[in-house]
């Protein structure tokens, strides 16, 4: 099972990334757990300075932008 985290304070871009990530994971029939991380100290602990960020299994994959569903599929399927 993949552990997917969305790092961000809950801004519109963070919500959009959450939405698109769920779409991508469902379209891949992926077993996943989605967690939203809103605590600034925890976000910084990942080395992320710009939100939103997408973290898969503890590794930051995207930061500071909202990728397309297709891009997210590629990121979470590897």
Helices and strands as residue ranges (DSSP letters): E 2-7, H 12-27, E 32-37, H 40-45, E 53-56, E 59-63, H 69-77
